[in-house]
Amino acid sequence: MNRHNLFTSSFKNLIFGMKLVIALSLLCGYIYYILPQYEQGYNASLIDKVNRLESIDSPKIVLLGHSNLTFGIDSALIENEMEMPVVNMGLHGGNGNAFHEEMAKYNVVPGDIYVLCHSDYNDNDMIGDPMNVWTSIENHFDLWKLLRFHDVKTMVKVFPVYLKKSLGLFSRAEGNQDPGGVYSRNAFNEYGDIKILREEKHYVFENEVSAPQIGSISIERINRLNTYLTEKGAALVVAGYPIGNGNMTDDVSEFISFQEQLEESLDCPVISNYVDYMFDYRYFYDTNFHLNTEGARLRTIQLISDLKRWEQSGTDADIGTDQYIDIVADANLSHLDDIYDYLEALQYARDRYTVFISAKKTTEWSKEVSEKLDRIGLSVKKGDCDDNFVAIVERGNVIYENITNEKIEVSGEYDNGLATYSVVSGDKDDGYCSSIIINGQEYSRNVKGMNFVVYSNETHRILDEAAFEFHSTGIDVIR
């Protein structure tokens, strides 16, 4: 090839290269122009969370984990009690534990406290749902630092899917629309909590609730994070997550065993007794990790207690105290199916519980049941099958007790005015109804037999609601 042809060939390659660069630049410009398309959705709340995190240069409390935090924390209450600003960085379980842990690397200042609230410690160190992550970070380049080097390949693979969906939204003018409700960016308050009132229960526990597993990959990564934060003068602690407690839940001993293994494995303190975070199914909103507003308040109170104890001692939670024995008994209550064992448990804890009983067209109960009722403070003997029966016992003191063939209605306050009740045992004209309403919420199972609702005056939460139906051949429990 002569010099002229060589020059011509090089020039053509240069022109082609310039055209390619221009074409790619135009493509990238177009992509950047149409993005973002998910800016009003739930995952876009990450933008506001990071902005808040970077805006606070004084020591702060940063909550790390998935949506058990967004639907399970009252940050303002923590801020008030701990006298430190709070940022709730909780987001979405599909992002993976590691993605949430990377949030701890924004704006670390000496004195920061990072509270890790995972519900699993056996992940594969990968982003589980990269499409979900794309809807969080989109073209917000300051959020891309949450991606580690080995996450890039995972994210690149799914980018065409994300881009196709974004193009579709853009072409239909449907992008960046507010979905409304609790899964909107506007559902969050300034701290990063879901601010919308959640009074009802929309989730039914149908699968087994098991204690988390522990894997070396997760433990080693968290220990590295602990070293990173410690070197910067901050502290990392591990706290509990909401655990649904009822007939589908593993025995308490499984969660105790998990906690002991976790404490042995981690370099940072485990500040929570996980049994403290076992909540009656009624406190869950729309998933097995999302609490309703009342549940979030109770969980927050428990977390504050854990943080204050850790600030004083600097050690792991103590699972060997007398108080912990009571907590285990509370958690075990909803696992008791035998009425005699159940009434014995109520007798054992009579100084700590408020017990509500409402009968619905119950068959005459046995002498043995009457004796057990007597031991929790009641004097009622065997009732007729058509009798209505209501009893309320607070800390061993009988607040109300009545058995009659007429409708019974009683209401009032208890737990030093912290809670209200309204209890009904209806007669035939009312369809033999049973109702036990606590703080405006119905808890009675409203089935034939004795309907129980048990409340802890120590933790200020419902521990169990159960109904025992009497038959000539035995007694069935319904939860």
JOGIZI-V698271 format. One record per backbone hydrogen bond with DSSP energy under -0.5 kcal/mol. NH is the residue of the N-H (numbers start at 1). CO is the residue of the C=O. E is the energy in kcal/mol with one decimal. If there is no record, write none. Layout:
nh,co,e
NH,CO,E
NH,CO,E
This chain:
nh,co,e
6,2,-2.4
7,3,-2.4
8,4,-2.6
9,5,-2.7
10,6,-2.4
11,7,-2.6
12,8,-2.3
13,9,-2.2
14,10,-2.4
15,11,-2.6
16,12,-2.7
17,13,-2.7
18,14,-2.5
19,15,-2.6
20,16,-2.6
21,17,-2.5
22,18,-2.7
23,19,-3.1
24,20,-3.0
25,21,-2.6
26,22,-2.8
27,23,-2.6
28,24,-3.1
29,25,-2.8
30,26,-2.6
31,27,-2.8
32,28,-3.0
33,29,-2.1
34,30,-2.2
35,31,-1.2
41,38,-1.5
42,183,-1.1
44,41,-0.6
45,42,-1.8
46,43,-1.7
47,44,-1.6
48,44,-0.6
49,45,-2.3
50,46,-2.6
51,47,-2.0
52,48,-2.3
53,49,-2.5
54,50,-2.6
55,51,-1.0
55,52,-0.5
56,52,-0.7
56,53,-0.7
57,55,-0.7
61,85,-2.9
62,60,-0.5
62,113,-2.8
63,61,-0.5
63,87,-2.7
64,115,-3.1
69,66,-2.0
70,66,-0.6
71,67,-2.4
72,69,-1.6
73,69,-0.7
75,73,-0.6
77,74,-0.7
78,74,-1.4
79,75,-3.0
80,76,-2.2
81,77,-2.1
82,78,-3.2
83,79,-1.4
84,79,-0.6
85,59,-0.6
87,61,-2.4
88,191,-2.9
89,63,-2.1
89,87,-0.9
91,65,-1.3
95,92,-1.6
96,93,-1.4
100,96,-1.3
101,97,-2.2
102,98,-2.0
103,99,-0.5
103,100,-0.8
104,101,-1.9
105,102,-1.9
106,103,-1.2
107,105,-0.6
111,233,-2.5
112,109,-1.9
113,60,-2.8
114,235,-3.3
115,62,-3.0
115,113,-0.6
116,114,-0.6
116,237,-3.0
117,64,-2.8
117,115,-0.5
121,213,-1.5
128,126,-0.6
129,94,-2.2
132,129,-0.6
133,129,-1.5
134,130,-2.4
135,131,-1.6
136,133,-1.4
137,133,-2.4
138,134,-2.5
140,137,-3.1
141,139,-1.3
143,140,-2.5
144,140,-0.5
144,141,-0.9
146,143,-1.8
147,144,-2.0
151,148,-1.5
152,148,-0.9
152,149,-1.0
154,150,-0.5
155,151,-2.3
156,152,-2.9
157,153,-2.0
158,154,-1.0
159,155,-0.8
159,156,-0.7
160,156,-0.6
161,158,-0.6
162,158,-2.1
163,159,-3.2
164,160,-2.4
165,161,-2.2
166,162,-2.3
167,163,-2.8
168,164,-2.1
169,165,-2.2
170,166,-2.6
171,167,-2.9
172,168,-1.6
173,170,-1.1
174,169,-3.0
175,169,-0.9
176,37,-2.9
177,174,-0.7
179,177,-0.6
183,180,-0.7
184,181,-1.0
185,40,-2.4
187,184,-1.7
188,185,-1.3
189,193,-2.6
192,189,-0.9
194,70,-2.5
195,187,-3.5
195,193,-0.5
196,187,-0.7
199,197,-0.5
202,200,-0.5
202,285,-3.4
203,285,-0.6
206,204,-0.8
209,248,-2.8
210,208,-0.8
215,121,-3.5
219,215,-2.1
220,216,-2.7
221,217,-1.8
222,218,-2.5
223,219,-2.5
224,220,-1.8
225,221,-2.1
226,222,-2.4
227,223,-2.0
228,224,-2.4
229,225,-2.6
230,226,-2.6
231,227,-2.3
232,228,-0.7
232,229,-0.6
233,230,-1.8
234,229,-2.7
235,112,-2.4
237,114,-2.8
238,269,-2.6
239,116,-2.6
243,277,-3.0
244,242,-0.5
245,279,-3.2
246,244,-0.5
249,246,-1.7
250,209,-3.0
254,251,-1.7
255,251,-0.8
255,252,-0.7
256,252,-1.9
257,253,-2.4
258,254,-1.9
259,255,-2.2
260,256,-2.3
261,257,-2.2
262,258,-2.4
263,259,-2.5
264,260,-1.7
265,261,-1.6
266,262,-2.3
269,236,-0.5
271,238,-2.2
271,269,-0.8
272,238,-0.7
274,272,-0.7
276,273,-1.9
277,274,-1.4
278,275,-1.5
279,243,-2.4
279,277,-0.8
280,462,-0.7
281,245,-0.8
283,280,-2.4
284,281,-1.8
285,290,-3.5
291,71,-1.5
291,289,-0.6
292,283,-2.8
293,198,-2.3
296,292,-2.6
297,293,-1.8
298,294,-2.2
299,295,-2.7
300,296,-2.2
301,297,-2.2
302,298,-1.9
303,299,-2.2
304,300,-2.6
305,301,-2.0
306,302,-2.2
307,303,-2.7
308,304,-2.4
309,305,-2.1
310,306,-2.4
311,307,-2.4
312,308,-1.4
313,309,-2.4
314,310,-3.0
317,270,-2.9
319,317,-0.7
321,318,-0.5
325,321,-1.2
326,322,-1.4
327,323,-1.8
328,324,-2.4
329,325,-2.0
330,326,-2.3
331,327,-2.3
332,328,-2.0
333,329,-1.0
333,330,-0.6
335,332,-2.1
336,333,-1.6
337,335,-0.5
339,337,-0.5
342,338,-2.5
343,339,-2.7
344,340,-1.8
345,341,-2.1
346,342,-2.0
347,343,-2.1
348,344,-2.5
349,345,-1.7
350,347,-1.3
352,349,-2.4
353,349,-1.3
354,455,-2.6
355,393,-3.0
356,453,-2.8
357,391,-2.7
358,451,-2.3
359,389,-2.9
360,449,-2.2
362,387,-0.6
370,366,-1.9
371,367,-2.1
372,368,-1.9
373,369,-2.6
374,370,-2.2
375,371,-1.3
376,372,-0.7
376,373,-0.9
377,374,-1.3
378,373,-2.2
387,384,-1.8
388,404,-4.3
390,402,-2.3
391,357,-2.1
392,400,-2.9
393,355,-2.3
394,397,-2.8
395,353,-3.3
395,393,-0.6
397,394,-2.2
399,392,-2.7
399,397,-0.7
400,392,-1.7
402,390,-2.3
404,388,-2.3
408,425,-2.3
410,423,-2.3
412,421,-2.1
414,419,-2.4
418,414,-0.5
418,415,-1.7
419,414,-1.8
421,412,-2.7
422,437,-1.6
423,410,-3.3
424,435,-2.8
425,408,-2.2
426,433,-2.9
430,427,-1.4
431,428,-1.8
432,427,-2.6
435,424,-2.3
437,422,-2.9
438,436,-0.5
438,441,-2.7
439,420,-2.1
441,438,-2.2
443,436,-2.7
444,436,-0.6
449,360,-1.8
450,468,-2.5
451,358,-2.5
451,449,-0.6
452,450,-0.6
452,466,-4.0
453,356,-2.0
454,464,-2.7
455,354,-2.6
456,461,-2.7
457,352,-2.9
457,455,-0.6
458,352,-0.5
460,456,-1.4
461,456,-0.7
463,454,-3.2
464,454,-1.3
466,452,-1.9
467,478,-2.2
468,450,-2.6
469,467,-0.6
469,476,-2.9
470,468,-0.5
471,474,-3.0
474,471,-0.6
476,469,-2.3
478,467,-2.7
